Amino acid sequence: YVIMSSTGVARGRGKGYQISRVEKRQKAAKNKGRLGPRTAVVREVAREVCGFAPYEKKVMDLLDNELDKRALRLAKKRLGSYHRGKKKTEELAVVSKARQIAKAKKQAEAAQKAPQQ
């Protein structure tokens, strides 16, 4: 269904009074499920305060030891579905990788300070 633009003529395709179209506002339902900035901050603070659940620590340990498939199986069993488990393992893999990078950086700094003393 295509709406023709008005020509201002009383006959033919696109007949009728010329108007400026009003842009439709986006429905609120389109934003459902998106992460808002407030919710993101709340989740970040909760993660800082509460830390990780025991099963999450176990999954991260498995990921550190390169047992990705086993980690996914554990997460899937705890969370109830394959997709939830996959999402969780990917999230924890990012955290685990960041921890490893921070640890390596800290060790490198300690190694530089040791010979000077």
RAJO-V342862 format. One record per helix or strand of 2 or more residues. SS is the DSSP state (hx for helix, st for strand). FROM is the first residue (numbers start at 1). TO is the last residue. If there is no record, write none. Layout:
SS:FROM:TO ; SS:FROM:TO
This chain:
hx:28:31 ; hx:37:50 ; hx:54:64 ; hx:68:79 ; hx:82:116
